[in-house]
Amino acid sequence: MIQEQNRAAEKWIERLIRFFRQMPRRKSDPSEADYSGWQQSEQQYQKEQAEWLKKVEARRKQKRTGNGERPE
């Protein structure tokens, strides 16, 4: 019985691998890349990091319960 389950799991994994190998691949176009941050100053970088941190903290607060504790 365990061998049958292992075979079924292996077949499922093989099908999953085949599925992902058959998916069409799209190489990213270099013209779509965002290089705007390459020339930013340290001050700009710090500002963007602070904004990102505020967003992360806001998401964390939303996930907490009404009493301010994190849900488990």
N, C-alpha and C positions, 0 to 999 in steps of 0.2 A: 504494500500500500504506500509506503514512504517512497519507494522507487517510482511508483506511478505519479505521485505528487511532484517529485523532482523532475521527471520527464515533462510533465505538463508545464512546470515553471520554466524549464529550459526552452521548451517550444515557444512559450509566450515571449521570453527574452529574445530568442532568435527572430521572431516576427517583429518585435519592437525595433531591433537593430536593423532589419531589412527595411522597415518603414522609414526610419530616419536616413538611411543611406539613399533611399529613392526620392527623398524630398528634394525639390529643386533648390539649388543653391544660388544665392545672389551675393556676388562680391560687392562690397561697398565701393561707392564711387568717391574717389579722392576729392572731387569738387564739392561733395556734400559735407565734408569734414568741417568742424568748427575750430578754426585755429585762432579765434579772436582772443583767447586767453593767453596765448604764447607771449605776447608783448606786455602783459599786465604788470603793474608795479606791485611791490610787496604790500602796499597799502590797499590796493584794489583786491588783492588776494585775501587779505585779512578781512576785508569788508564782506566779500562773498562767503567766506567761511563762517562768519558771524551770522549772516542771513540764513545759511543752510542749517546752522546749529539751532537757531530759533524755530525753524520749521520742524526739525526733528523733535525738539522739546514739546512743541505744540501737539505733534502726533502722539507722543508718549502720554501727555496729559489726557488726551481724548480716550486713550485705551484704559486709563485708570478708572476705578469705580468711584462712586460719589463721595466716598470718605477720603479720597486722595491716595489710597493704597493701590498697588498694582494688582490686577486680577490674576488669579492662579488657576 
